[in-house]
Amino acid sequence: MADLPPLTSLRTFWFVAEHNSFKRASEHLFVTQAAVSHQIRQLEDFLGVSLFERGNREVRLTKDGQRLLPYVQQGFSALRAGVTLVKDDSDPNVLNLSVIPSFAARWLVPRLGEFRQRQADIRVCLTPSLRLETFSDGEMDLAIRYGTGQYPGLRSEFLLRDSLLVVASPAFVDAHKPTLASMATLPLLEDTSPEELGWSEWFKRQKLSEPESARCLTVADASMLIDAALTGQGMALVRRSLAQNFIDQGALTKVFALELESPYGYYLVAPEAHFVRAKVKVFVHWMKEEIRQSFGPEMMAYHGA
């Protein structure tokens, strides 16, 4: 093992890279900022390269740091998985769950009451977060993420594919009676999150020229976009997974037949060992039942998302 640097310095490197800050890393590691700096210098001296570009308030990984980071993440995830395999779940009646906020608010939270009725002995602690959960602190049991399913050092279990469709409030549809020909004159609402397809792709698929100034609201939050559509502010291009409840209830109307298949899907993500925990297995089984009832088996079919 002489060719490896101390694990403490590698762990410190991981936390600094995750938080882009020596100060925030020191707070999470419960050590002084000077101790963090010392560990990073020790690691850089061992490797003979610079791992960070130092700024006034934050630091950034160098190219060498970027190359090293995924291997450090995978290494610690593998160590944690091994330790978990031989250690009992410290809190078998509490499920700590990280979920992207839009899916939590629009789909999961309204259904959690049914889960609690079935599993009264399991308390769900929900953390809505856009941050990619690394499981580095050992507290989180499971995450639900929207992406490609490629998370180094973690197991990803496909849950749901998705599509994007145009919706508006019934009042908006009645007032404007939207058609393909009138699209250039109507207000459009758009999610600017980097993982989402936008109106440009929708107009391209419809073989229409994209209007230059039709967007009246752009937000980087799918849940806010649905709120804007519900209040009649325009037409929104949104994920079916988030809009289906409102369509079923009559609060939103699907305006056009075209749906864009999303290149991303929803995944259950955790270290391999977490999937054998009884509380996780129960929750995963319930989630898949609910997804099947909500969207049908066709949206659970993996299409390379």
N, C-alpha and C positions, 0 to 999 in steps of 0.2 A: 504493500500500500504506500510505499515511499514516493511513488510517482503521482500521488494525489495530494492536493492541498487539504488543510484541516476542514472538516465538515462545518465548523462554526463560521469560517470565512465564506464558504459557499452559501450557507443559509443567510448570512448577512447580505451577500450579493443579491440573492433572490428577493429579499425584502426591499432593498434599495431600488432594484429594477422595477419591482411591482408598484412602488409608490413614487418613483422619480424624485426621491428626496432622502437625504441622510437623516434629516430631523424626524420625518414621519416614520422612517424605518426604526429609528431609535425608540420612538414612542411605542411602537408595536412590539419591539423586542425587549422593552423594559431595561435598556442600557443607555449610557450617555451617548451623545452624538460623537464625542471624541473616540469612544470605543468602536462605534460603527466605522468611522474614518480609518481607524487603525486596522480593523479587519479587512477593509477594502484594499488598503495599501499593502497589507501582507499578502493578499491574494494576487494583486497586480505584480508584486515583486516575484512571487512564486512562478507566475505564468510568463512574466517578461513582456506584458502588454498593458496598455491602458484600457480599462473597462468602461469608464464613464467620462463624459465631457462635463466639467463642473461649471455651473452657472451661479448667479447670485442667490436664487431661491429654489432652484431645482437642478437636477442632473439628468443627463441623457446618455443612453447606452452608445458606446462606440460600435463600429462594425464588429470588432472582436467580442464585445459584450453581447451584441445581438446573436452572434453565433453560439455563444456559450449558454445563454439563458434557457433555451428549450431543453437542453440536456440536463441542466441543474433541476428544472421543474420536473422532468420525467424521473430523475434519480430520487428526489425526495418523495414524489408521489408513489414510486415503487416501494420505498422504505416504509412509508406510512401504510400502504396496503398490506405489506407483510406483517407489520406490527398489529394492525387491526385484525388480521386473520387469527391471531393467537390471543387477542384480548377481547373480553366481553364488552358489549355495548354498554357504555357507562350510564346511559339514560334511555332505556328501552321504551319508555312511555312518552317521550317527547320527540317529535319529528321536526328537525330544523330544515326548512325548505327555502331555497333561493329561487326566485321566479322573476322574469322580466315584468316590469310594472303593467304594461298594457294587457298581457295575457292574464295576470293576476286579477286585475280590476274587472275585465270584461268577460272572463270565462271562469276562472278558478274560484274566486271568492264567493260568487253566488251559489256555488255547488258544495262548498266545504261543510255546510250544515248537514247535508246528507251523509257525508263521510263521517262526521262526528256522531251521528245517530247510529251508524253501523259499528263504529270503533270508538266507543265512549272512553276507553282506557288510553287512547292515544291523543295527546295534545299537539296540534300543529302550530309551530312558530314560523310565521311567514315573513320572509325578508324580500320585499320587492326591490330589485336592483338591476341596473344595466351593466354593472361591472361583472366581468367574467370571473366566476367563482373558481378559485384555485384550490380550495380545501386546505390551505396552508396552515390555518389555525386549529384544525381538527374539530371544529364545532359544527360545521354544516354536514347534514346527512345526504342531501340530494339537491340537484339544481334542475330547473327546466329552462332550456335555452332555445333560441331561434337562430339557426345558422346552418352551417354545413355538416356539423357533427364531428368535426376534426378538432379534438381537444387533447393535446399531447399528455400522456401519462394518465388519462382518465378514460373510463368506459362510457361510450355514448350509445344509448338505446333509442332507436327511431320511434317516434310517437305519432306524429301527424304531419302530413304535407299540407300545403296551403295554396290558395289562389287569391288574386286581387280582382275586385269587382267594383263597379261604379254604383254608389248609393246616394240617396238624398231623402229628405223628409217628405212624407206624402203631401204636405202643404206646399213645399217647393215644387214638387212635380206637378201638382194641380195648377199652380200659378204660372209656371214657365213651359210646361209640356215639352220637355227637352227632346230633341231629335239630333241625329248626327249632323244635320245641316246647320242646326242652331248652336252647336257646341262652342263655336268661336265667340259667341256673344254672352255666354253664361259664366257665372263665377265658379272657379274650380278651386278645390281645397287639396293640398298635397302634403304628403309625409316626406320630408327630406332626409330621413334616416338613411345612412349609406347602404344598408342591406335591402332597401325596398326598391322595386321597380316604380317608375314614375309615369306621369302623364305622357311624356315623350314617347315611351314605348307603347302606350295605349293608342295614341294617335297614329303611330307607325303601323300597328297591327290593323287598325281600321282604315288604313290607306287615306288618311286625312292630313292636311297641312296643320301643323301645330300652331295655335294662336300665340302671339308674342306676349300679350299682357292680360290673359284671362285669369291668371292665378290671383285670387284675392286674399289668400291666406296660405302660408307655408309654415309647418311646424315639424320638429324632429321628435314627435311623440304621437303614436297611432291612436292612443286613447283620446287625446285632445282633439284629434282630427274627427273622430266619431262624434264628440260633443258638439263640434261646430256644425256637422251635418245634421245632427238631431235638432238643433235650434234654427235650421233653415237657412244657413249662411251660404250654401252652395252645394255642389256635387263633390263627393270625396271618392278617391280611389283607395280602397282599404282591404285589409285581409278578411277573407270570409270567416276565419276562426273568431275574429273579434266582432263582426257585424251580424253573424247568423242569428243570435238571440233577438236582436232588434228587428231583423227582417221577419222572424217568426211572430213577434209580438205586434207587427204592423207599425212600429215606430220609424222604421226606415224602409225604403223601397229600392229594390234592385232596378236600375234604370235601363241598362243595356244587357244583352245576352252575353257579350264577350267577357270571359274571365282570363286573366293572365296567370299562367302557372308560375308560382314563385320558385326561384332557384334554391330556396332555403326551406327548412322544415323545423319542426319542434323536436327536441331531443331530451331525454332523461339523461343526466350527466352526473357521474360520481366516480370516486375510486372504485375499482373492481370489488373490493371487499365489502363496500357499503351495500351492494345489491343483495347480499345474503342476510342482511339484518331483517328480522321479522317485521318490524314496523315499515321498513322500506318496501319489502315484498308486498305487504298488504296495501300500501298506498299506490304502488305501481299497478297492481291488479285493478284497484278501484278506478284509477285514472283511465286505464285502457277501456274499461267498461263504459265510463262516461263519454269518452271520445267516440266510441262506436255508436252509442245512442244519439249523440249530438250531431255527428257528421256522416255516419255510415261507414262501412268497411272500406269504401273506395278511397277515402282520404287518409286511411291508415296504411294504404299500400305504398311501399317504398318505391319511389320513382327516381332515385339517384339524387335526392335533395341534398 
